[in-house]
Amino acid sequence: MSVEYSIGIDIGTTSVKVVLVSWNPSTLSHSVIDSISEPTRATVAHLPAGRDEQDVTVIVKTIGKCFEMLISKNCNNFSSLLIKVNRIAISGQMHGVLLWNKTNGQSGIDQLSDMKYSHLITWQDQRCGESFLHQFPRMSNGKPLSSGYGVASILWLMNNEPELLRNFNRSGSIMDFFATLLSSDDDLPMSDHIACSWGYYDIATGDWDHCRLDACHFPKEYLPSVVAAGTVVGQLRHDYFGMKAGVSIYVPVGDLQAYYATDRTRDAVLNISTSAQLCIRTDRAPPTLPVSIDAVPFLDGSVLLLAASLNGGNCLKLFVDNVRQWFTELGCEPPDDASVWTMLIEKALASDLASSPSIRIEPRFLGERHDPQSTGTITGIGSSAISLSSIFSTLCDGLVDNLFGLMDATALSQCKRLFACGNAVDRNPLLRRRISSLFSGEVVFDAQGDSALGAALIALQSVS
């Protein structure tokens, strides 16, 4: 059997990654030919308080830039292998939504400037307040809709900016939109991964929860149909950076599930990047779950028990930004961003104490989806001197403590190995130290953790 090639594309909150993967069906093994990551810097500035949107054009152009850079360096004959690619797989940030107009097959990367589409309303968006969300039915798992969920964002537009909503007739994630551009197909379905992250999805039936959608008069004509991850949903309409028209395009999947798919034997996975997640794989969802845990679709009918926190690397960045602001308020020139990070981490590691023995920080600066009104707290401040490094170390401890506290302790104790990944984990030894101290089994710090690779492997290992 001949070697196959797949392109994996991960569209994250702050960066995009592209990877070319080969797959040997005879040995059931893969190799990474080359990969590259590039920051998107797509956040839209000067929005009303609480809103978080990204410029879709910037994201799409960043994906193209990744291909250009890979082709330019041509490592391992990257350019010549693109023509052999027969699968395109996409993963990325969940929950978010953007709107566009169907184009009757006239859409495409080359026609992007002629298309009509909105900004991406991201998972971090907080325009949907509690009073707004409480007027709608709880989801089938008994939990309320959360701000930043695709369904909630569309309901907000329907009630507050109906004229904007009427300008469009299609919705999806940023990954769904990019797949549409590649295939020029207006009716691509959405994966169960992304649909579940939008809200009003019934994991038992594998479809939208039509009863609840009807109860809140949701405009269902905007919703795509739902298929399982690993499904071919289209073909590349035109050649794209050397890949030939006709290449199979797989339904975009969630970034967390894609990372887990790089090694399906894993017991548990912890990720701290912009936000934070801790998940455990199981064959089926339990009948009841704590309010802080969700059951989300994975692959082949299995599910992940997911404790997802809104508070991850974004909280540490907020602290670093504040430190620089304090310099300015004192009339001093602040160090650059990278220098502050380096100084805080190095001084905390050099300290005799891992963190302040009395101070405790609960860094729920962004609240939590199951408790949106929760806030960050700091307790235990006494008369003794408080160093900036001890505060930062305690903040890092609190971030990990908060995430572990969201997961069911009994379920986690049954896991022998924990794979920890994410940009924040890779770059911050204070987080790694705390993770190791809290987990009773073996901790594997996976600096190569890669959702783009996982998406490619889902496609390569699929029988679709």
N, C-alpha and C positions, 0 to 999 in steps of 0.2 A: 504494500500500500504506500502511496506517495505521501510525502510531507505536505501538510497544509499550512496556510498562513492566514493570520487574522490580525486586523488592526483593532486595538482597544483604545477608547477615548474616554477619559474621565473629566467631567465638567464640574469642578468643585466650587465652593463659595468664593475662594480667593485665587484659585489657579486652575489651569487646564493641564492635563497630562496625556500624551500620546505614546503608545507602545506598539511595536511590531513583534508578534509572537509566532513561532513555528510550532507545529504539533506533529508528532510521529504516531500515527494510529497503531503501528505494530507494537511499539513499546509503551504506549499511553504516557508519553513524556513530552514536556515542552521545553523550549529555549527562548529566552528574550533576545531578539536580534539587536534592538536598540530602543531607547525611550528618551523622552525629554519632557520637562515640566516648565511652564511659563506662567507668571502671575498675570491675572486678568486686569486688575485695577479698573473694574467696571462699575463700582458703586456710584450711583447718581447723587450728586451733591445738591444741597439747598432744598431738601424736601421738608414738608411739615413734620413736626416732632412725631416720633413713633414709626415713621414709614421707612422701609428699607427696600430699595429697588436697585436693579442693575441694568446697565445698557447692553442690550442683546447684541447689537452690532459689534461692540468691542469684544464680546465673548467669542462670537463667530470668527472675527478676524484673528483673535489670539490662537484659535485652533489652527487656522491656516498658517500662522506664523510658526507654530510648532512643526508642522510638516515641512515648511521651507527650511527651517534650521536642521532638521534631521536629514533632509535631502542634501543640504549643503555640506555637512560633515561626512555623509555617506559611510558611516561606520558599518563594517560587516556587509558591505554591498547593499546597504539599505535601499538605495534607489532602484536597483535592478530587481529586488525582491518585491517591491510594491506591485509590480505587474502580476505577480503570482497570488496576491491576496484574494481570497474568495469569501471572506466574512468580515463584516464591520460590526463591532459591538460598542455600545455606548453606556456609560454609567454616570452617576452624578448626584448633585444635591437634591434631596427630596423635599416634599411639601410645597415648594414654590410653584407659581403659575404665571404664564404669560398668555396673551390673547393675540390672535392673528386672523386674517381673512383667508378663506379658501380661495384658491386661484385657478381651479379647474385644470390642474396639471401644469400651470405656467410658473410655478414657484421654482426656486433653486438657488444654489449658492451665487451663481452669476447674476441672478435677478433680485438679490437681496435689497438693493437700493430702491427697487420699484415696488417692493412688498409693503403692506401695511401691518404693523405689529406693535404691541405695547412694550413697555419695560417689563422686566421680570420682577414680580413681587416675590421677594425671597421668604424663606422660612423664618427669618429674623424680624419680619414685619410685625408691628404691634398696633396697627390701626384698629383692630377689632377688640374693643373693650369688653369687659365682663358683662356689662349691662346689655350690650348688643348681642353677645353670644348666647346669653341665657334665654333669649326668646326662641331659640331653636331647639329641637329635640336632641337629647343626648344620643351618642353613637350607639351601635349595637353592643359594644363592650361596656356600656353604662357610663362612659366618660363624656364630658362635654367637648364640643369642637374647640380648637385652639386657634388663636391668631397666628397667621403665617401658613395655615393649612390652605390648600388650593380651593376647597369648597367654601371655607369661611371667607377667603378674599373675594371670591366671585359674589357671594351673598352680600358682602359689604358694598361692592360696586353696584349691585342691583338695587340696593337701598339708598345709596348715597351719591353715586355717580352713574346713573342709568344711561346717560347720554354717551359716556365712554364705553360702556359695555355694548351698547347698540352699534358701535362702530366696527365690531368684530363678530365673527360667527364660529370661531374655533378656539379651543383652549388646550393647554398641555404644559408639561414641564419644559425647561430649557433643553433637556435632552430630546424630548419628543419633537420639539420645534426643529432641532438640528437634523434629526432623522428625516423629518418632512422635507427639509431643504435638500438633503442628499437624494431622496427618492422621488421628489416632486409629486408625492401622493398626499392628497388632502385628508384622507380618512385612515391614517395609520392608527392602530389601537394603542393602548397604554398597557404597560405591564402591571401585574398585580402588586408588585413592589411599590410603584409610584401611586397607584390608585389607593392603596391602603394608607399611604402617607397623606393623602388629600382629605381624608375624613369621609364619613358616610359610605364606607366600603364594608361589605360583609365577608369576613374571611371564611365563614362556613360555606357560603354559596360561590365565592370567587367572583362576585359581581358587585356593582353599585347597590347600595341599600335604597331601592327605589321608593319604598314606603316613606322613609324619613325625608328623602329628597322632595317627594311630592308634598309632604306635610309642611315644608318651609317654602314651597312654591319655587324651588330651584329651577333655573332654565336648563333642563337636561339636554337640550339640543347642542349645548356647548361641550358636553362630555363625550370623550371617545369611548369605544368599546374596550373591554378588558381581556387580556390574554395572559397566559402564564409566561414567566421568564424563560428564556431559551427558545422562543418562537420567532421564526422568520416572518417579518412583516412587510418587507419590500425589497426592491433591488435598486442599486445605484443607477440613476438615470443617465448621467453623463460621466465621462472620465473625471477623476478627482485626484490630483497629485500623483499620477501614474497608475492608480487603480482603475481598472477597466469597468465600463458600464456593464451592468448585470450582476455585480457582486451582491451577495445576500446581505441584507441589513436586518439585524436582530432587534427585537423590541428593547428599548432602553430599560436599564435596571437600576436599583438603588445602590448608592455607593457603599453602604455598609454590607449589604448582601454580596456585592461584588468582591469586596475584600475577603469576606468569609469564604468565598468560593475558590480562593487561591489555594486553600487546603481544607477540604470538607471534613477532615477528621478532627478538627480543632474542638476542644471542649468549650472554651469561652474566649471571647474577644473583647478587649477594651480599646477604645479609640478616643484620643483627645486631640482634636484639631481646633477648628473654630469653636465648635460645641464639643460635647462628650457623649459617648455611648458605651454601654456595657451589655453584652448579650450572650445568651446560652442557647445552643441548638437543642431542639426536642422534636420528637416525631409528631406530636399533636399538641394543640393549645389546651391547657388546663381549663376546667369549667369556670373557675374564678381566679382572678389575679389581683394583686395589690394595685392600688390606684396609680402607683408610679411605674408600673410595668405594662407593656403592650405585647401582644402576640402579633408578629408580622410575617408575611409569607417569605419563604426562602426558596428552595428548589425541590422538585419532585414530591410536593405535598408536605414537606416538613416545614417547621416554623422556627423562628427565633424569638426567644423571650428577651425583650428589649427594654432596658432602662436607659432612657435618653434624657440628657440634661441640656438645657439651653446655655449652661455656664461651662465653658471650656477655656481654650486659649484666648478667647475674646475677653475673659475677665482679667487674665494676666496682662493682656495688652492694655486694657483700661487702666490698670494700676501703673504700668510703665508710662503711659501717656500723662497720667496725673503727676508722676514724679517730675517729668519734664516741665509740666505746667507750673509746679511749685517753684522750680528754679526761676522761671520767668517772673512769677509773682514776687520773688525776693530780689528781683532786679539783676539776676545773673544769667549769663548765657548758658542755656541747657546743653548737656552733652547730646550727641546724636542718638537716635533710637537704638541702634545696635550696641553702642557703648553702655547705655543704661542696662540693657538686658545682660550684657557680659558682666558688668560690675555687680549687679544684684545677685546673679547666680554664683559668681566666684566668691564673693564675700560671705554668702550664706553657706557655701560648702566649707569655707575656711573657718567658720565659727565653731566653737567647741560644742555648742548646742545645735541640734538639728533644727529646732525651732524654739520659740519661747515656751517654757514649760507651763506657763499660766494662761497665756493669751490663746484664745480660740477664735478663728474666723470662719464664718459660714458664708461663702462667697456666692450667694444666690442673687447676684446683681441684676440679672435679667428675669428673676422669678423662675418658675418651672411651669410646664404645661399643665400639670395636675394641680398646681398651686400658684397661679399667676400673680397673686398679691404678695407672695413671699419676697423678702428683700435680703440683702447682705447684712450681716451683723458681726460685730467684734466685741468680745467679752473678755474679762479677766485682766484688764489693764490695772496695774498697781502703781506704786510710787517708784519702783525701780526703773532704771534707764531702759528705754526701748530703742533698739537699733533698727535701721531701715532694713538691714539684711534679715533680721529675725522676723520682721513683719512679712517680708516677701516669702520666706521659707514657710511661715505659718499659713500664708495664703495658698501656697502650693499644696500643703498638706490638706487644707480645708477643701480644696477643689477635688482632690482624690477621695477624701472622706465623704463628701456629698454624693459623688457618683456611686461609691460602694453602698451608701445608705439607701439608694433608690432600688437596688437589686435585692431579691429575696435571698437572705443569708444562707438558708438551708440549701437551696438549689445551687448556690455558688460553692458551698463547701463540698459538694459532690464532684466538682470539677478538679481534675488532677493538674491540668496545665492552663495557664492564662496567657494568651498572646496579646501583647500590648503594642499599639502602633499609633501613628498620627504625628503630625509635625511638632506639636507641643511636647509629646513624649520623646521624640527623637532628639530635640534640642535642649531639653531641660532635665538634667540629672536629679533635681530635687523631686520632680514628679516620679521618676523611675524609682527613687529610693522609697518614696511613700507607698507606691504600688507594691513593691516587694515586701514591705513590712505588713501590709494588710492582707495579702493573699497567702493562704497557708500552703499551697502547692507550689509547683514550679512556674516561674514567670519567664516567658520568652519575649524579649524585646525585639520586635520585628521591624527593623529600620527599612526593610524592603517591602513592607506592607503596601499593597498597590491595588487600588480599585480598578484602574485601567487594565491591569493584567488579569484580574478576576473576571471582568466583563468579557475579555477576549477568550478566557478559558471556558466560560459558560457557553459561548458560541461554539468553540471548537469541540467541546464535549457533548454538545446537544445532538439529539437524534432528529431534530426538526429539519 
